[in-house]
Amino acid sequence: MTVQRCGWCSDDPLYIAYHDQEWGQVLLDENRLFEMLCLEGQQAGLAWITVLKKREAYREHFFQYSIESIASLTDEQLQLKLGEASLIRHCGKLHAIRENAQAWLQLQQQGINVGQWLWSFAAQPRLNNDVADYRQAPAQTIESQQMSKALKQASFKFVGPTICYAFMQAVGMVDDHENHCDFKTISSQSKKG
């Protein structure tokens, strides 16, 4: 029996694993939420498969997404990372990872649970959208616009409303699996990350 997947999922094993095991599944772990927010920002203007292929390198270079360690990176250390072919060599995007870590810590210092705060922008109950074709899914929503505005006010970078909506799709704040996809019902069940 052939597995039915979303039309955006190619036959690349990395893409298939991401689609089947991660995309659209409820993610609550703060470090993984931070990672996904950063990776969605790295994607801006690129194909997601490009980011997936570099994901392990990002984990190595950014301390497995230890927010405290990333926040203390120096300009010199970030400059060295610009020479790494295993990363997306874009000065603004790499600096955004550090700036986002610093912004995350500032929110924590105000007593905010950032994971819960991010989830507060998701519709409740979680939207399970009618998506006949992934190209018909919205690029942004009112919720992603609100999240983007709040993140920018908190000094996060590369968090426009389209990036925020891609983040919301990825971490399960919304289920945009195509209607025919075998993973649509699976992803609508809660799964703690």
N, C-alpha and C positions, 0 to 999 in steps of 0.2 A: 504494500500500500504506500502510495506516494504521500509525503508530508506536504501540506499546503502552507506556504509562507507568504508574508507580505511581498508585494512586487518590488520593493526597494532592496530586498535581500538577494544578493548575488549568490553564485555557487562557491564563493571563496569560503573555506572552512572557518576562517576567523569571523567573517560576517555571519555565517550560519550560527556559530556558537554564541555570538553576541545577541542575535535576534532571538534564539531559542532559550537562552539561559538568563538574559539580563533585561533586554529592552522591554519597557512597559511593566516590569514587575516592581512591586512596591519596595522602595529602598528607604531605610530609616537611619542607617549608620552614618554618623556625621562626617567621618573622614571620607567615606565613599561618596557622600553627597558633595563634599568639597571637591573631590577628584572629578566627578562628573560635571560640576559647574565649570571647573577650569578647562576640562577637555572640550566641552561645548564651545567655550570661548576660543580655544585653539583652532577649532574647525572653521571658524568664520572665513568664508570664501573658498573653502576646500571641500573635498568629498570626505564623508565620515570614515571611509575605509582607510584614508591616509592617516587619520588620527589613530584608528585602531591598530594599524601596523606600527605606530610609534609609541603606543601606550606603555609597554614595558619599559622603554627607555625613559619616559617621563617619570615612571615610578622610581626608577633607579636614580635619576638626576634630582628628583624632588622628594627624597627621603620617604618613599612609600606614602607620600602625602601627609606627613607629619606637619600639621599646620604651624606649630611653634617653630620647627626647624626651618620651614620655608620662610616664615616671617622675618627670620634673622639673616637671610641671605644678603650679602653685600652687593653693591653695584658691580664690583670686580668679578665676583663669582658668577653673576648673571651674564656679564660680558663674555666670560669664558664659555658659557653654555651656548652662546650665539654661534660658536665655531663647531658645535656638535651636529654632524649630519643626521644623527639619530633623532634629533628634535626638529620642530618646525622653527626655522631660524628667522623669527620675526621679533624684533626688539620689543615692540609694544605688547605682544602676546606673552612673551616670557616674563617681562616685568609685571604684567597683570597677575600672574600666578602669585608673586610675592605680595603685591598690593592687595589681592583678594584675601590672602592669609592674614595680613595685618588688619584688614577690615573685619574679617571673621572674629579675630581675637578681640577687637574693640567692642563688637557686639556682645561677646561672651563677658567682657569686663563690665558691661552694663547689666549683667544678669540675664541675658537673653539666651535661650537654648536655640541655637541657629537652625538646627534641623527642624525643630517644631515650628519655628518662625517661617522657614521656607515653605513648609507644608501648609501653613495657614493661608497661603495664596491659592491653594488647590480648591476646586469646588467640592462640596460635600453634599451628598455622597459623590465619590469619585466618578468622573465622567467616563462613560463607556460609549465612545462616539460611533456613529454609523458611518463607516468609512468603506465605500465600495472600491475605491482606488486611492492609494496613498497620496497621489497628486492632488486629490480633492480635500485632503486634510488642511486645516488652516495653518498659515505660517505663524500667526500670533493670535492671541485672544485677549479679552479684557483682563483675565487673570494674569497672563504673562506680561501684559503692559504694566499692571500694578506691581508685579514682582520686580520687573526691570526698574521701574521708577524708585522703588524702595531700596533696591540694591545700589543703584547709582547714588542715592542720597546717603547711603552708608559707605561710600567711597569704593565700591567694587568697580572693576573695569571689564570690558568685553561682555557686557550683560544686557544687550539690547533685547527688545521684546521677542524677536525671532529666536535668538539664542536661548532666552528663558523658556520659550515654548518647547524647543527641542529638548532642553533639560527636563521640563515637566513630562514630556513623552518618555524620555529615557528612564526616569526614576519612578515611573508608575503613577504620577499625579493625575494622569489621564491615560485612557486606553485607546490608542489610535491604531491598533492592529487592524488590518483590513478584515472585512466581514467574513471572507472565505478562509482566513488564516486559522490554522489549527491551534494557534497559541492565543487567540482572542479570549477564550474562556479561561485558559490557564492564567493569563496575565491579570485577569480581573479578581483573582484570589489574592488575599494579602500574603506577602512573603517578606519577612524582616530580613534586611541585609546585614 
